[in-house]
Amino acid sequence: YLMLPIAHSDPGLCTLLENQAESLLRALPGRQDFQTELKEALLRSLHEGTPTLERVAARLAMSSRTLQRRLGELDLNFQHLLDRTRAELARGYLLEGNLTLAEIALLLGYSEQSAFNRAFKRWTGQTPKSLRR
């Protein structure tokens, strides 16, 4: 049946339907760029525990090797991206002042506050307590 010619085609209706379809496609929300999706996946993985390359790749529905390749294309490194995300979150948490340092460490995936303190000093050159003042 697909090979049979259409007996009563309507070119005007076809044009109208094509225009409508294009209009509907333009109205669909656009797909986020890779870096935005990556950051969201990284944040979700952080809130679930210690984020790993494998977990973030699974959230993005790709293999860890594909994620590494995509990061390489953007001159990004997973650990550097993780550290940068943790540093941004830490600054926000510290400036809010509602959480203890131990709670912030746990939220960022550190098992101990001392590990968080060392990482924060490496990222910013100052201690978390100095930023809180």
OpenMM code with the backbone's topology and positions (N, CA, C; nanometers):
from openmm import Vec3, app, unit

residues = "TYR LEU MET LEU PRO ILE ALA HIS SER ASP PRO GLY LEU CYS THR LEU LEU GLU ASN GLN ALA GLU SER LEU LEU ARG ALA LEU PRO GLY ARG GLN ASP PHE GLN THR GLU LEU LYS GLU ALA LEU LEU ARG SER LEU HIS GLU GLY THR PRO THR LEU GLU ARG VAL ALA ALA ARG LEU ALA MET SER SER ARG THR LEU GLN ARG ARG LEU GLY GLU LEU ASP LEU ASN PHE GLN HIS LEU LEU ASP ARG THR ARG ALA GLU LEU ALA ARG GLY TYR LEU LEU GLU GLY ASN LEU THR LEU ALA GLU ILE ALA LEU LEU LEU GLY TYR SER GLU GLN SER ALA PHE ASN ARG ALA PHE LYS ARG TRP THR GLY GLN THR PRO LYS SER LEU ARG ARG".split()
positions = [
    Vec3(0.0804, -0.1188, 0.0000),
    Vec3(0.0000, 0.0000, 0.0000),
    Vec3(0.0859, 0.1269, 0.0000),
    Vec3(0.2023, 0.1182, 0.0586),
    Vec3(0.2877, 0.2361, 0.0634),
    Vec3(0.3384, 0.2761, -0.0744),
    Vec3(0.3423, 0.1839, -0.1657),
    Vec3(0.3932, 0.2118, -0.2994),
    Vec3(0.2848, 0.2646, -0.3929),
    Vec3(0.1590, 0.2567, -0.3530),
    Vec3(0.0500, 0.3038, -0.4388),
    Vec3(0.0488, 0.4560, -0.4421),
    Vec3(0.0167, 0.5135, -0.5578),
    Vec3(0.0095, 0.6595, -0.5656),
    Vec3(-0.1132, 0.7103, -0.4890),
    Vec3(-0.1027, 0.8315, -0.4378),
    Vec3(-0.2146, 0.8932, -0.3669),
    Vec3(-0.3094, 0.9488, -0.4713),
    Vec3(-0.4336, 0.9023, -0.4673),
    Vec3(-0.5318, 0.9394, -0.5698),
    Vec3(-0.5763, 1.0842, -0.5549),
    Vec3(-0.5955, 1.1307, -0.4345),
    Vec3(-0.6485, 1.2650, -0.4131),
    Vec3(-0.5556, 1.3448, -0.3207),
    Vec3(-0.4398, 1.3778, -0.3695),
    Vec3(-0.3461, 1.4542, -0.2867),
    Vec3(-0.3855, 1.6009, -0.2837),
    Vec3(-0.3494, 1.6677, -0.1770),
    Vec3(-0.3824, 1.8093, -0.1608),
    Vec3(-0.2539, 1.8841, -0.1259),
    Vec3(-0.1890, 1.9451, -0.2271),
    Vec3(-0.0620, 2.0150, -0.2018),
    Vec3(-0.0762, 2.1268, -0.0980),
    Vec3(-0.1890, 2.1954, -0.0949),
    Vec3(-0.2105, 2.3036, 0.0023),
    Vec3(-0.2142, 2.2504, 0.1442),
    Vec3(-0.2834, 2.1369, 0.1622),
    Vec3(-0.2911, 2.0756, 0.2938),
    Vec3(-0.1536, 2.0245, 0.3369),
    Vec3(-0.0789, 1.9705, 0.2430),
    Vec3(0.0561, 1.9217, 0.2731),
    Vec3(0.1437, 2.0360, 0.3229),
    Vec3(0.1390, 2.1516, 0.2564),
    Vec3(0.2176, 2.2678, 0.2973),
    Vec3(0.1758, 2.3154, 0.4359),
    Vec3(0.0451, 2.3208, 0.4594),
    Vec3(-0.0072, 2.3619, 0.5889),
    Vec3(0.0409, 2.2693, 0.7003),
    Vec3(0.0345, 2.1390, 0.6779),
    Vec3(0.0775, 2.0416, 0.7783),
    Vec3(0.2288, 2.0477, 0.8021),
    Vec3(0.3062, 2.0694, 0.6961),
    Vec3(0.4510, 2.0826, 0.7127),
    Vec3(0.4853, 2.2061, 0.7955),
    Vec3(0.4162, 2.3173, 0.7690),
    Vec3(0.4390, 2.4399, 0.8470),
    Vec3(0.4028, 2.4188, 0.9936),
    Vec3(0.2920, 2.3503, 1.0171),
    Vec3(0.2494, 2.3217, 1.1539),
    Vec3(0.3522, 2.2339, 1.2250),
    Vec3(0.4020, 2.1324, 1.1557),
    Vec3(0.5019, 2.0427, 1.2148),
    Vec3(0.6297, 2.1186, 1.2490),
    Vec3(0.6748, 2.2067, 1.1602),
    Vec3(0.7948, 2.2866, 1.1867),
    Vec3(0.7739, 2.3803, 1.3050),
    Vec3(0.6549, 2.4383, 1.3143),
    Vec3(0.6226, 2.5262, 1.4258),
    Vec3(0.6254, 2.4499, 1.5582),
    Vec3(0.5699, 2.3298, 1.5598),
    Vec3(0.5702, 2.2478, 1.6808),
    Vec3(0.7112, 2.2063, 1.7204),
    Vec3(0.7944, 2.1744, 1.6212),
    Vec3(0.9332, 2.1368, 1.6509),
    Vec3(1.0107, 2.2537, 1.7114),
    Vec3(0.9866, 2.3758, 1.6606),
    Vec3(1.0542, 2.4938, 1.7155),
    Vec3(1.0090, 2.5212, 1.8584),
    Vec3(0.8852, 2.4859, 1.8921),
    Vec3(0.8316, 2.5114, 2.0259),
    Vec3(0.8821, 2.4120, 2.1302),
    Vec3(0.9361, 2.2979, 2.0861),
    Vec3(0.9890, 2.1994, 2.1809),
    Vec3(1.1070, 2.2582, 2.2565),
    Vec3(1.1194, 2.2227, 2.3850),
    Vec3(1.2361, 2.2727, 2.4577),
    Vec3(1.3629, 2.2162, 2.3960),
    Vec3(1.4621, 2.3013, 2.3822),
    Vec3(1.5870, 2.2592, 2.3204),
    Vec3(1.6663, 2.1664, 2.4100),
    Vec3(1.7432, 2.0816, 2.3516),
    Vec3(1.8287, 1.9915, 2.4278),
    Vec3(1.9428, 2.0729, 2.4858),
    Vec3(1.9723, 2.0478, 2.6108),
    Vec3(2.0782, 2.1207, 2.6772),
    Vec3(2.2126, 2.0836, 2.6156),
    Vec3(2.3042, 2.1756, 2.6250),
    Vec3(2.4369, 2.1441, 2.5750),
    Vec3(2.5046, 2.0438, 2.6685),
    Vec3(2.6067, 1.9815, 2.6192),
    Vec3(2.6734, 1.8734, 2.6918),
    Vec3(2.7263, 1.9187, 2.8271),
    Vec3(2.7870, 2.0371, 2.8333),
    Vec3(2.8457, 2.0817, 2.9592),
    Vec3(2.7392, 2.1031, 3.0669),
    Vec3(2.6220, 2.1521, 3.0282),
    Vec3(2.5135, 2.1709, 3.1243),
    Vec3(2.4630, 2.0361, 3.1746),
    Vec3(2.4434, 1.9417, 3.0825),
    Vec3(2.4006, 1.8073, 3.1214),
    Vec3(2.5033, 1.7416, 3.2123),
    Vec3(2.6297, 1.7609, 3.1802),
    Vec3(2.7377, 1.7034, 3.2598),
    Vec3(2.7369, 1.7598, 3.4015),
    Vec3(2.7214, 1.8900, 3.4135),
    Vec3(2.7213, 1.9512, 3.5467),
    Vec3(2.6016, 1.9019, 3.6280),
    Vec3(2.4849, 1.8905, 3.5660),
    Vec3(2.3673, 1.8407, 3.6368),
    Vec3(2.3874, 1.6960, 3.6818),
    Vec3(2.4456, 1.6140, 3.5958),
    Vec3(2.4719, 1.4742, 3.6310),
    Vec3(2.5737, 1.4665, 3.7447),
    Vec3(2.6716, 1.5528, 3.7400),
    Vec3(2.7736, 1.5566, 3.8446),
    Vec3(2.7119, 1.5985, 3.9783),
    Vec3(2.6246, 1.6988, 3.9762),
    Vec3(2.5579, 1.7430, 4.0991),
    Vec3(2.4695, 1.6334, 4.1566),
    Vec3(2.3941, 1.5650, 4.0696),
    Vec3(2.3083, 1.4563, 4.1179),
    Vec3(2.3916, 1.3441, 4.1786),
    Vec3(2.5036, 1.3133, 4.1149),
    Vec3(2.5910, 1.2080, 4.1662),
    Vec3(2.6546, 1.2484, 4.2989),
    Vec3(2.6859, 1.3765, 4.3139),
    Vec3(2.7414, 1.4256, 4.4395),
    Vec3(2.6415, 1.4084, 4.5529),
    Vec3(2.5168, 1.4375, 4.5262),
    Vec3(2.4148, 1.4267, 4.6302),
    Vec3(2.3840, 1.2816, 4.6663),
    Vec3(2.4185, 1.1892, 4.5792),
    Vec3(2.3947, 1.0469, 4.6065),
    Vec3(2.5142, 0.9802, 4.6732),
    Vec3(2.6241, 1.0482, 4.6827),
    Vec3(2.7446, 0.9902, 4.7411),
    Vec3(2.8654, 1.0374, 4.6630),
    Vec3(2.9717, 0.9620, 4.6704),
    Vec3(3.0937, 0.9994, 4.5997),
    Vec3(3.0751, 0.9794, 4.4498),
    Vec3(3.0849, 1.0863, 4.3725),
    Vec3(3.0654, 1.0720, 4.2280),
    Vec3(3.1888, 1.0102, 4.1617),
    Vec3(3.1646, 0.9188, 4.0728),
    Vec3(3.2731, 0.8591, 3.9958),
    Vec3(3.2454, 0.8829, 3.8481),
    Vec3(3.3476, 0.8675, 3.7704),
    Vec3(3.3334, 0.8826, 3.6260),
    Vec3(3.2276, 0.7860, 3.5737),
    Vec3(3.2287, 0.6642, 3.6245),
    Vec3(3.1343, 0.5624, 3.5789),
    Vec3(2.9900, 0.6002, 3.6121),
    Vec3(2.9680, 0.6525, 3.7339),
    Vec3(2.8321, 0.6915, 3.7746),
    Vec3(2.7802, 0.8086, 3.6918),
    Vec3(2.8655, 0.9065, 3.6699),
    Vec3(2.8247, 1.0233, 3.5919),
    Vec3(2.7990, 0.9819, 3.4467),
    Vec3(2.8827, 0.8959, 3.3925),
    Vec3(2.8623, 0.8478, 3.2558),
    Vec3(2.7295, 0.7737, 3.2444),
    Vec3(2.6981, 0.6918, 3.3431),
    Vec3(2.5714, 0.6183, 3.3411),
    Vec3(2.4537, 0.7148, 3.3449),
    Vec3(2.4632, 0.8221, 3.4234),
    Vec3(2.3570, 0.9220, 3.4285),
    Vec3(2.3383, 0.9902, 3.2927),
    Vec3(2.4467, 1.0001, 3.2175),
    Vec3(2.4411, 1.0635, 3.0857),
    Vec3(2.4111, 0.9624, 2.9753),
    Vec3(2.3856, 0.8381, 3.0139),
    Vec3(2.3546, 0.7301, 2.9200),
    Vec3(2.4664, 0.7098, 2.8182),
    Vec3(2.5897, 0.7026, 2.8703),
    Vec3(2.7044, 0.6752, 2.7837),
    Vec3(2.8070, 0.5952, 2.8623),
    Vec3(2.8997, 0.5387, 2.7917),
    Vec3(3.0051, 0.4633, 2.8593),
    Vec3(3.1060, 0.5604, 2.9202),
    Vec3(3.1828, 0.5108, 3.0149),
    Vec3(3.2829, 0.5963, 3.0769),
    Vec3(3.3891, 0.6386, 2.9751),
    Vec3(3.4193, 0.5506, 2.8821),
    Vec3(3.5172, 0.5846, 2.7770),
    Vec3(3.4650, 0.6971, 2.6871),
    Vec3(3.3362, 0.6926, 2.6545),
    Vec3(3.2773, 0.7980, 2.5722),
    Vec3(3.2793, 0.9302, 2.6482),
    Vec3(3.2495, 0.9255, 2.7774),
    Vec3(3.2539, 1.0473, 2.8584),
    Vec3(3.3957, 1.1033, 2.8612),
    Vec3(3.4942, 1.0175, 2.8791),
    Vec3(3.6336, 1.0636, 2.8787),
    Vec3(3.6692, 1.1284, 2.7448),
    Vec3(3.6251, 1.0678, 2.6364),
    Vec3(3.6534, 1.1220, 2.5038),
    Vec3(3.5876, 1.2592, 2.4865),
    Vec3(3.4596, 1.2709, 2.5299),
    Vec3(3.3879, 1.3987, 2.5176),
    Vec3(3.4546, 1.5064, 2.6035),
    Vec3(3.4990, 1.4687, 2.7236),
    Vec3(3.5707, 1.5631, 2.8081),
    Vec3(3.7012, 1.6068, 2.7420),
    Vec3(3.7709, 1.5114, 2.6801),
    Vec3(3.8951, 1.5424, 2.6108),
    Vec3(3.8742, 1.6393, 2.4959),
    Vec3(3.7632, 1.6247, 2.4248),
    Vec3(3.7314, 1.7160, 2.3145),
    Vec3(3.7131, 1.8588, 2.3638),
    Vec3(3.6691, 1.8734, 2.4884),
    Vec3(3.6473, 2.0057, 2.5478),
    Vec3(3.7654, 2.0501, 2.6346),
    Vec3(3.8752, 1.9751, 2.6292),
    Vec3(3.9935, 2.0010, 2.7124),
    Vec3(3.9578, 2.0069, 2.8603),
    Vec3(3.8726, 1.9142, 2.9040),
    Vec3(3.8327, 1.9046, 3.0437),
    Vec3(3.8825, 1.7737, 3.1020),
    Vec3(3.9016, 1.7730, 3.2318),
    Vec3(3.9432, 1.6553, 3.3049),
    Vec3(3.8370, 1.6295, 3.4107),
    Vec3(3.7939, 1.5053, 3.4273),
    Vec3(3.6860, 1.4748, 3.5205),
    Vec3(3.7184, 1.5194, 3.6614),
    Vec3(3.8376, 1.4891, 3.7111),
    Vec3(3.8738, 1.5267, 3.8479),
    Vec3(3.8753, 1.6778, 3.8643),
    Vec3(3.9266, 1.7490, 3.7659),
    Vec3(3.9297, 1.8958, 3.7725),
    Vec3(3.7871, 1.9514, 3.7750),
    Vec3(3.7001, 1.8949, 3.6932),
    Vec3(3.5605, 1.9377, 3.6898),
    Vec3(3.4906, 1.9082, 3.8227),
    Vec3(3.5177, 1.7922, 3.8791),
    Vec3(3.4615, 1.7558, 4.0094),
    Vec3(3.5097, 1.8519, 4.1175),
    Vec3(3.6392, 1.8813, 4.1181),
    Vec3(3.6947, 1.9743, 4.2168),
    Vec3(3.6333, 2.1136, 4.2017),
    Vec3(3.6195, 2.1596, 4.0792),
    Vec3(3.5620, 2.2922, 4.0549),
    Vec3(3.4167, 2.2986, 4.1026),
    Vec3(3.3412, 2.1922, 4.0774),
    Vec3(3.2020, 2.1869, 4.1215),
    Vec3(3.1940, 2.1855, 4.2726),
    Vec3(3.2790, 2.1046, 4.3360),
    Vec3(3.2820, 2.0999, 4.4823),
    Vec3(3.3198, 2.2354, 4.5405),
    Vec3(3.4160, 2.3031, 4.4788),
    Vec3(3.4602, 2.4339, 4.5287),
    Vec3(3.3465, 2.5357, 4.5206),
    Vec3(3.2732, 2.5363, 4.4110),
    Vec3(3.1596, 2.6285, 4.3960),
    Vec3(3.0538, 2.6017, 4.5026),
    Vec3(3.0218, 2.4735, 4.5212),
    Vec3(2.9225, 2.4376, 4.6220),
    Vec3(2.9704, 2.4750, 4.7615),
    Vec3(3.0971, 2.4484, 4.7896),
    Vec3(3.1522, 2.4785, 4.9214),
    Vec3(3.1435, 2.6279, 4.9515),
    Vec3(3.1801, 2.7109, 4.8543),
    Vec3(3.1709, 2.8561, 4.8753),
    Vec3(3.0281, 2.8971, 4.9075),
    Vec3(2.9329, 2.8425, 4.8321),
    Vec3(2.7926, 2.8745, 4.8565),
    Vec3(2.7469, 2.8317, 4.9945),
    Vec3(2.7811, 2.7093, 5.0328),
    Vec3(2.7434, 2.6593, 5.1649),
    Vec3(2.8069, 2.7432, 5.2766),
    Vec3(2.9344, 2.7803, 5.2595),
    Vec3(3.0036, 2.8576, 5.3619),
    Vec3(2.9460, 2.9978, 5.3752),
    Vec3(2.9128, 3.0587, 5.2642),
    Vec3(2.8575, 3.1938, 5.2691),
    Vec3(2.7165, 3.1962, 5.3279),
    Vec3(2.6408, 3.0888, 5.3076),
    Vec3(2.5081, 3.0804, 5.3689),
    Vec3(2.5197, 3.0751, 5.5204),
    Vec3(2.6180, 3.0009, 5.5701),
    Vec3(2.6434, 2.9934, 5.7129),
    Vec3(2.5481, 2.9056, 5.7926),
    Vec3(2.4629, 2.8295, 5.7253),
    Vec3(2.3655, 2.7456, 5.7963),
    Vec3(2.4201, 2.6088, 5.8346),
    Vec3(2.5282, 2.5670, 5.7726),
    Vec3(2.5794, 2.4315, 5.7914),
    Vec3(2.7137, 2.4332, 5.8621),
    Vec3(2.7400, 2.3276, 5.9369),
    Vec3(2.8718, 2.3132, 5.9981),
    Vec3(2.9702, 2.2654, 5.8915),
    Vec3(3.0970, 2.2767, 5.9217),
    Vec3(3.1988, 2.2302, 5.8266),
    Vec3(3.1880, 2.0797, 5.8039),
    Vec3(3.1541, 2.0059, 5.9080),
    Vec3(3.1385, 1.8607, 5.8940),
    Vec3(3.0219, 1.8283, 5.8007),
    Vec3(2.9133, 1.9025, 5.8120),
    Vec3(2.7980, 1.8796, 5.7241),
    Vec3(2.8316, 1.9130, 5.5790),
    Vec3(2.9050, 2.0216, 5.5587),
    Vec3(2.9466, 2.0595, 5.4235),
    Vec3(3.0359, 1.9513, 5.3648),
    Vec3(3.1284, 1.9005, 5.4451),
    Vec3(3.2175, 1.7937, 5.3984),
    Vec3(3.1370, 1.6727, 5.3524),
    Vec3(3.0376, 1.6337, 5.4300),
    Vec3(2.9535, 1.5194, 5.3921),
    Vec3(2.8740, 1.5471, 5.2650),
    Vec3(2.8206, 1.6670, 5.2525),
    Vec3(2.7440, 1.7023, 5.1326),
    Vec3(2.8301, 1.6985, 5.0061),
    Vec3(2.9577, 1.7255, 5.0219),
    Vec3(3.0482, 1.7271, 4.9068),
    Vec3(3.1132, 1.5916, 4.8804),
    Vec3(3.0751, 1.4913, 4.9588),
    Vec3(3.1247, 1.3565, 4.9339),
    Vec3(3.2521, 1.3200, 5.0066),
    Vec3(3.2899, 1.3982, 5.1082),
    Vec3(3.4086, 1.3665, 5.1873),
    Vec3(3.3653, 1.2906, 5.3118),
    Vec3(3.4438, 1.1910, 5.3490),
    Vec3(3.4098, 1.1129, 5.4680),
    Vec3(3.4528, 1.1836, 5.5954),
    Vec3(3.5504, 1.2755, 5.5845),
    Vec3(3.5996, 1.3470, 5.7020),
    Vec3(3.6152, 1.4947, 5.6724),
    Vec3(3.5959, 1.5743, 5.7749),
    Vec3(3.6088, 1.7194, 5.7607),
    Vec3(3.7517, 1.7594, 5.7254),
    Vec3(3.8486, 1.6870, 5.7772),
    Vec3(3.9884, 1.7211, 5.7507),
    Vec3(4.0221, 1.7087, 5.6019),
    Vec3(3.9655, 1.6093, 5.5350),
    Vec3(3.9883, 1.5945, 5.3908),
    Vec3(3.9276, 1.7127, 5.3154),
    Vec3(3.8101, 1.7553, 5.3569),
    Vec3(3.7468, 1.8727, 5.2962),
    Vec3(3.8320, 1.9972, 5.3194),
    Vec3(3.8819, 2.0147, 5.4436),
    Vec3(3.9652, 2.1318, 5.4741),
    Vec3(4.0877, 2.1381, 5.3829),
    Vec3(4.1549, 2.0241, 5.3655),
    Vec3(4.2742, 2.0195, 5.2796),
    Vec3(4.2381, 2.0512, 5.1346),
    Vec3(4.1292, 1.9938, 5.0865),
    Vec3(4.0871, 2.0183, 4.9483),
    Vec3(4.0504, 2.1646, 4.9283),
    Vec3(3.9789, 2.2218, 5.0229),
    Vec3(3.9378, 2.3617, 5.0103),
    Vec3(4.0597, 2.4535, 5.0067),
    Vec3(4.1568, 2.4234, 5.0909),
    Vec3(4.2793, 2.5042, 5.0920),
    Vec3(4.3540, 2.4909, 4.9587),
    Vec3(4.3540, 2.3714, 4.9005),
    Vec3(4.4174, 2.3495, 4.7704),
    Vec3(4.3448, 2.4294, 4.6614),
    Vec3(4.2110, 2.4343, 4.6665),
    Vec3(4.1327, 2.5049, 4.5642),
    Vec3(4.1457, 2.6560, 4.5738),
    Vec3(4.1418, 2.7072, 4.6979),
    Vec3(4.1293, 2.8522, 4.7145),
    Vec3(4.2504, 2.9193, 4.7779),
    Vec3(4.3377, 2.8407, 4.8418),
    Vec3(4.4513, 2.8993, 4.9110),
    Vec3(4.4174, 2.9475, 5.0510),
    Vec3(4.2942, 2.9258, 5.0941),
    Vec3(4.2543, 2.9651, 5.2289),
    Vec3(4.1726, 2.8538, 5.2931),
    Vec3(4.1556, 2.8630, 5.4240),
    Vec3(4.0801, 2.7607, 5.4944),
    Vec3(3.9312, 2.7909, 5.4868),
    Vec3(3.8467, 2.6900, 5.5033),
    Vec3(3.7019, 2.7142, 5.5022),
    Vec3(3.6585, 2.8106, 5.6126),
    Vec3(3.7235, 2.8036, 5.7278),
    Vec3(3.6870, 2.8928, 5.8400),
    Vec3(3.7136, 3.0387, 5.8048),
    Vec3(3.8205, 3.0653, 5.7298),
    Vec3(3.8527, 3.2043, 5.6952),
    Vec3(3.7489, 3.2646, 5.6003),
    Vec3(3.6879, 3.1834, 5.5188),
    Vec3(3.5855, 3.2336, 5.4275),
    Vec3(3.4548, 3.2607, 5.5010),
    Vec3(3.4333, 3.1898, 5.6087),
    Vec3(3.3085, 3.2010, 5.6837),
    Vec3(3.2991, 3.3328, 5.7604),
    Vec3(3.4094, 3.3936, 5.7939),
    Vec3(3.4092, 3.5169, 5.8758),
    Vec3(3.3541, 3.6335, 5.8022),
] * unit.nanometer
topology = app.Topology()
chain = topology.addChain("A")
for resn in residues:
    res = topology.addResidue(resn, chain)
    for name in ("N", "CA", "C"):
        topology.addAtom(name, app.Element.getBySymbol(name[0]), res)
